[in-house]
Amino acid sequence: MDTIEQPKSLTEQTHDILLNAICSGEFAPGQRLHQDEIAARLQVSRQPVNSAISMLKANGFVEDTGRRGVIVSHISVDQFRAIYEFRSGLEPFAVRLAHDRRPTDAQKQAQDIIRRGWHAVQSHDALSQIEVDFEFHEMIYRWSGNETILQTMRLNWHHIRRSMGVVVRLGVTAEQSWHEHEDIVSGLMEDDVEAAALAMKRHIESAQSKTLGILLQE
């Protein structure tokens, strides 16, 4: 039986809107966020805006400058490295769990996401490319049946989205990523779990190398 999802509060909605704007690059690193302007634009009071900004600050997306207001944090190369070091160990492990616990309609789910991933690549829609990429990895996390993996990666993924946004806005193609996604799924569906785990590890390492090179030039 499904549960009833509670509607999001104004603070949660405001947080999600601001976070998406930061991750997409609409709010650039170093840009000052003015609470009054945001409140007027979103047609809410200052209270949910201030609360949302406090949440963003706690997770490292904005920072104080000692003056009125906050600025969007710059992408931390050290944090990026740390997240990808973590992913390179965690995600192959998630693949191994997913192999044993994947649902009966796993192949259909994977085919649907891969189809939408290639459509996003061909349409050159940066936001769609980032979102569908997360959906692919989230699918593996869900198949793993490990709630800790799912929740941990959901938190870290927002920082990953920021770095991915830099890459796709520069016009770097995501074709290689979707070929690698196909290799991961192929290994899982053919019951070659070691091939699937190795494909995931190589995928993470490739993404780290490509993105880090771009971030160091920013």
N, C-alpha and C positions, 0 to 999 in steps of 0.2 A: 504494500500500500504506500502510495506517495504521501509526502507531508506537504502541508500548506506553507508556502514561502511568504514570510512577512514582507510587506513593502519596505523599501529602503527609506531611512530617515533623510531629512534635508541635508544633514551633515554628511551622510554616506554618499548621497547623490552628488553633492558639491565636491567631495573628495575624489570621486571617480572621474568627474569632468576635468578637474584640475590635473589629476594624475595622467589622464589620457592626453591632455594638452602638453604636458611635460614630456611624456614618452614619445609623442609624435613629432616633437620639435616645434610645435606651435608656440610654446613658451621656451625660448632658447636658454642655454646655460648662461648664468650671469644676469638674466633679465629680472628686473624688480617686479614683484607682484604687489599691487595696491588693493588692499581689502575692499575699500569703498568702490573702486571701479569694478571689481569682480562681483561684489554684491549687487550693484546696479545692473550689470550685464546679465546675471543669472536671475535677477528679480527676487532676491532673498535678502534677509537681514544680515548684519555683520556677524551675528553669532555663529551660524553654521559655517561661514567662510573662515572665521578665526579657528573654529574647532577643526575644520578640514586641514587648514594650514599647519596646525599643531601635529596632526597625524602625519602629514607629509614630512614635517621636520623630524619627527621621531624615527622615520624610516630613511632619512638621508636624502630626500628629494629637494628640499629647500633648506636654506640656512639663514640665520640672522646676520646682519651686517653692522650691528651696533647703532643703526639709525632706524627710523620708522619704517616698518615693513620688512619683507624678506626677499631674497633673490633665489632663483633656481640654481641648485647646486651643479657644479661641473661634474661630468662623468669621471669617476675615480678609476684610474687605470689599475691601481692596486686592488680595489674592490672587484673590478672586472676579472683580473687574474684569479683572485680567490674563488669567485663564483664558478669559473670554468674549471679550476682544479677540482672543486667539489663535484661538479657535473661529470667530469671525466671518470670519477669513481662511482658515483651514484647511479648514473643513467644506464651503464651496462648492467649493473645489478638489477635495476628496475626491469630491463629487458628479460633477464633470466627469470624473474618472478612472473613477468607477463606471459612468458612462454607456458608456464604451468597453470596459470590462472585466467588466461584470456577467455572472454565470453564466446558462446557458440556462434555469434554473428560477427566475430572479430574481422574476418576478411571483408565483409560488407562495409563495416565501419571504416576500415583502412582505405578501401577503394574510394569511398566517398570523400574522405579528407584529402587523399592524394589527388583526386580529380579537381577538387576545389583549390588545392595548392597550385596545380599547374595553371588553372584558370587565372588565379591571382598574378602569377608570374607573367602570363601572356598579356594581361590587361595593364601591367605596369602600375598597379594600384598598391602603393607602399603600405598603407594601413592594413589592407587585406592580406598582404604577404606576411606581415608581422603577426596578425591575429591567427591566420590559418597555421602558421608555423607553430605557434603555441598550442593550438588545438591538437596538432599531431603529437607533440611531446606529452601533452596532458592525457591523451588517449593511452599512451604507454604507461603513464603513472597510474591511471585508473585500472588498466588491465593488471597491474602489479598487485592490486588488492591491498596496498599498503598506504593507509591514510596519512601517515607521517611524511612519506615521500611526496604525496600529492600536495599537502598543505605547505610543506617547506619550499617546494619548487614554485608554488603559486606566489609566495612572498618574494622570492628571488627573481621571478620572471619579469617583474616590472623594471628592475634594473637592467635585465637582459634586453627588454624591449627598447630601452633608451639607446643602447649600443647598436641594436639592429636598425633602429630608426636612422642613425647616422649613416650606416652602410647603404640602406635602400635609397635614401635621399640623394646619395652620390651616384645613383644609377648602377650600382654593382648588382649583377644578375644573381638571382637565387636559384638558377637552374641546377647547379651542382648540389645544393642542399636537397632538392626534391629527388634527384637521382639517388642520393644517399638515403633518404627516407624510404624510397622504394627498396633499396638493398636490405634495410632493417626489417621491413615487413616481409620481404621474400624469405629471409632466414627464419623468421618466426613461423610463417605459414608452411615452410618445408621442414619444420621441426629440427632445423640446424641452429640450435640456440647459441652455440659458440660463434658461428658466423654472424648471427644477428647482434650479439653483444660486441663483437669486434667491429662491426659496421657502425654501431652507435658510438663506440669510443673514437673511431677515426673521424666520424661526423663531428663530434664535439671538438676534437683537436683541430680539425680543418677550420671550423667556424672561429675558434679562438685565434688561430694564426692570422686568418684574413682580417678579422675585426680589430685585433690588437694593432696590426700594422696601420690601419686607418686611424684609430684613436691616437696613436703616438704622433701622427701628423697634424692632428687638430690643434 
